[in-house]
Amino acid sequence: MKVPALIAVALSTLLAGCASGPSAEEQAAMVADARKASGALIQTLGGELKTALGEKGPEGAVSVCKVRAPQIAAEVSKQFNFDTKRVSPKNRSPAGVPDAWEAEAQAGLEKRLARGEKPETLDTWQIVATPAGKQFRYAKALPVQPLCLPVTAARQKSPTA
């Protein structure tokens, strides 16, 4: 079985005044909020892609990936108080290149997918120490859907996508 390509929805937030780290209950609440935020991004982006594909075909849907996806991520960031982005090791946008934690998280998600775990269950999170303080990091797998394959092919043909 071929493993589908993954994009990760990456969220993070600085934990102000949290020297010892959040309690188990606080961590569970952060994970729940991150799951809601990533779900909102995935649902909105997927809906807009499906509409664009139906109305304009693959070439028309490229603008959803290029223009609307970062806008949707910014809207989700504001709504849920997370820094939100889509990352991929094969991303063509410098803003979508994963940092070290995101790359490690994505590799772990890909291994779990290859072992047969269902894509909708693939997420991971961690409290990370940074120079600015503790940070909650979360990543959710976003498998490339069959409806996106024509968009991917169109993006490969377009040097400006």
VENDA-V883535 format. One line per field, one symbol per residue. ss: DSSP state (A for helix, B for strand, O for the rest). phi: phi as a letter, one per 30 degrees, with the letter a starting at -180 (. if undefined). psi: psi as a letter, one per 40 degrees, with the letter a starting at -180 (. if undefined). A space follows every 10 residues. Layout:
BEGIN
ss = ???
phi = ???
psi = ???
END
This chain:
BEGIN
ss = OOOOOBBBBB BBBBOOOOOO OOOAAAAAAA AAAAAAAAAA AAAAAAAAAA AAAAAAAAAA AAAAAAAAAA AAAAAAAAAA OOBBBBBOOO OOOAAAOOOA AAAAAAAAAA AAAAOOOOAA AOBBBBBBBB OOBBBBBBBB BBBOOAAAAA AAAAAAAOOO O
phi = .ddddccccc baadcdibdc jddedddddd dddddddddd dddddddddd dddddbiedd deddddcded ddddddeddc ibdbacbadc dccedcddde dddddddddd dddddjdded cdbaaaccdb edkdbdcbbb dbdddedddd dddddddcdc d
psi = hhhiiiihhh iihhghfgde iiiddddddd dddddddddd dddddddddd dddddeaddd eddddddddd ddddddddde fihhihiief iehdeehiad dddddddddd ddddeeihde egiiiihhhi deaihhhihh hgihideedd dddddddhee .
END
